[in-house]
Amino acid sequence: MNLSVILPCFNGAATLDVQLQALTRQHWDAGWELVVVNNGSTDGSMDLVERYRGRIPVLSIVHAHIPGTRRLGVPHSYNVGIQAARGDAFVFCEADDEVAEGWLTAMGEALAQHDFVCARLDHRKLNPEWLHPAEGDGYQSAGLSKLEGHTGYAHASGCSFGMRRSLYERVGPLNTDFPFAHDTEYSWRVQSAGYALHFEPEALIHYREKTALRARFIQGKNWGRDATRLTCHYGESLGRFALLRQLVGMTRALPRGARAWLSYASGRPKGGWLLAEWVWSMGWSMGRLQAIGEGAVPARRQGLSGPAADSTLFAPTESADRAAP
């Protein structure tokens, strides 16, 4: 089975070299290629990629953005990369993470047995100590998660995906109507089509969190809005007084934010982590509030089917994937 590694990039020069270095240490005996998808970078990212020609077995750059047009998001980049790929299976990774030694071998071996594979995530190596998970090892470190209160389907981070070409051809492209929740949408759609998500602990990706509080808030807001739209897309009703109930939920969360700030300001252990998680959760809630205010009109369906689900007012961040803004 020949593998195609798809790496989307938009202005990733600050972190991309770490990922490319890690990719030079990967092996797959049946052959593999790296397809870098440039989504309109202006920071010299592609010059950096060019330096790796000859250090990676097969390297190509394709372009996902037409100058003068609106720049589309990560799912569009992955779709463009897959269209250019020649492999029998596709393995995703991203410009701000770092694949661990043996990652590609583990993904290839798993894809020889399973149609859809999800790698394990590590939240410690690339992140400052204050941002390490307070309990356990963080999202997708020990298995797959579910959005609390929604469908029974599990989901995985898009940066951890691996899938056979035959699955992609049956299930279809990633849905660009969900630029931030595209990975959850695809996870659900794959399962609704009768496929299972296989979690592969031997395939490890070091995941880079956002450290600036503003960036974490924006990321949470983007994901909260998209996730709310996604659950409506799956048939969820927002219910009566949804706006009021969301505002009440956010108001009740304010004391937790004050306690997190005090813990951080006083230098208590994990005070920074508590504050960072609260900021992300409040962003999520603001995004959900925005979606409710917009009516959370279901997006264009792409072969989805799934049960209705109940509303989540204030989502716990450990159960939520964090697609980059």
Secondary structure, 3 states (H helix, E strand, C coil): CCEEEEEEECCCHHHHHHHHHHHHCCCCCCCEEEEEEECCCCCCHHHHHHCCECCECCEEEEECCCCCCCCCCHHHHHHHHHHHCCCCEEEECCCCCEECCCHHHHHHHHHCCCCEEEEEEECCCCCCHHHCCCCCCCCCCCCCECCCCCCCCCECCHHHEEEEHHHHHHHCCCCCCCCCCHHHHHHHHHHHCCCCCEEEEEEEEECCCCCCHHHHHHHHHHHHHHHHHHHHHCCCCCCCCHHHHHHHHHHHHHHHHHHHHHHHHCCCCCHHHHHHHHHHHHHHHHHHHHHHHCCCCCCCCCCCCCCCCCCCCCCCHHHCCCCCC
